Structures are given as structure tokens and as C-alpha cells.
Amino acid sequence: MKIEGEREQVRDEAFFCRKRKKENTMRKLIAVLVLLLFLPALSLAGLQVHFLDVGQGDCTIVLCDGEAMVIDGGPAASSQFVYSYVKNTLGLRHIDCMIATHPHLDHIYGLSAILNAAPVDLILTPVMEWDSKAFQSMLKYADAQGTVLSVPEEGDVLSLGSAEVTILHCWPEAVDYGRTNDASIVVRVDYGNKSFVITGDAEDWSEYMMIESGRNLKADVLRVSHHGSSTGSTMEFLQAVKPELAVISVGSDNRYGHPHQEVLERLREAGANVLRTDELGTIIMDCDGEIIDIRVSGR
Ligand SMILES: [Zn+2]
């Protein structure tokens, strides 16, 4: 894995013009996909993005050409699941990059389990210190394996196999404003003509900053911020991303009322088909650079 300086990303938007399916067609498609076998994850070439069903939290794993990136590790309750998923389901022996989007427990608790499942080269985090046992535990395991910790710069580009990962947002100072969610590292993954934006728990301030940055935010898939909370997913941001698919990682009957109704309505208005882990279980997207196939584990 290497980090390059910022570079302009010029994309041919024409390739993005797959026809949007009507929502009812999507539902039927999902119903069929639920019935499909959960195929061994590493048997397919190209890019794979796994949105793990970790309940109320986030854990996304991106695989490309034998390289692996983990974005968040989910909450305490799913630590055993994410450990087993990395070690047994995916059989990963090595993780090139781990991103702790921000230090809240529903995102970083499971990172210690993942560090135990496979050695990690590099951890990107908006903060180098945080007063919680989960963060200290992550640091301890990272230190034991000599993992490099780094705060990325917006505009940094990392390679993951033949995919490119761009840091769209990282704002450590948000912590000083009491807006830890807005410290979130937001990434864009480009592979062939397809793109994914994965947002951590970034809220409206971050979204406006990303729009202001002038970077290309258009993506086929948006991992919706903050479990579908109305603190994010502003219409302005959704119109900039214009996702065909919107993934919400959220626990059933969570005490926050996520995803919020107004966010679901904004996503619908923006033309996105919504896929939720509380309804579908783990969601896997296989991408050859032109087409995204979806598999789900069911619940
Ligand atoms: Zn969260």
C-alpha cells in the first residue's frame, strides 16, 4: 500500500448511467438474492465491499487484488462475529490498512478483535489518543505488532490493489467543538467506473465542508452516515453524491430511532435504493469495475 499526494480525479460520468430501477423491482431483486447461497468471499475477482451486520455500529471491509482494508470494527456485542468473519469467513492473513473513522465505541470496539484476527500494517485515525478502554486496547495491540498509526490529510490517495482510496474528510479539530462525529474519516473508493463513499458518522458540518472542497463526491454507492441519523445526509450532500444504492448499517429497534424517517425520505427523493443491515444482514457488493452485484446473508 502506498499513499500518494492529492491528485485530480477526472471521471467519465457517462459510465455511471445505468438505469435506476424502480424501488419495487429492487425489493424483488433483494428477495431473490436473500435466497442465494452465501458464496465463499474470496472466490471472485475484482473489488468486494462487505458491509457487516454488526447491529448498531459499523464495520466495512474492502478487498481488492489480495489486499484488504477494514473501515471500523463495530460495537462490543459483535466483536466475536467480526473476529470470526475476518479470520474464518474471509480467511484474511494480513490487513493492509485499518481506518478508525472516529473513536466512538460502536465503530472502534471491534478493532481490537480484528487486530487479533490478522496483523495490520497501518491504522488511520483522526485522533492519536482517546480516553476509553477500547481505544487503549486498540493502541496496545497495534503497538505489539508494530503497526503504524497516522492521521491522514484530506486529499491523500491510497492504493488498495488496483482500487484507489481517497480521503475526502478528516477533521481532528471537530473534537474541540464537541462534534466528535464530524472528526470522521470519510473515504471514496474508486474501482474501474464504479465508486463507493463511506462516511463514518460524519454530520452536516462535514458534508458542507466536503461540498466546499470541490472534490468529486459522485458515487454509485453511499454508506449512509451515522446509521441514517438526521444529523447527516443533507439533501445538498445527497445531490452531490447522487448514489444509486444507499447502505445503512443499523441495529434493529435501536434506542436512537435510526434510521430517521426524514433521511429515508431524502434518500428516496435523491433516487437512491436503500439497503439496511437490520433488514438484510451482512451486505456484500462484488464489483468488476462496470457492474455491482449484491449478495446478502439474510437474518
Ligand atoms: Zn456510529
Residues whose N, C-alpha, C, O or C-beta is under 5 A from the ligand:
A	BS01	ZN	D106 D201
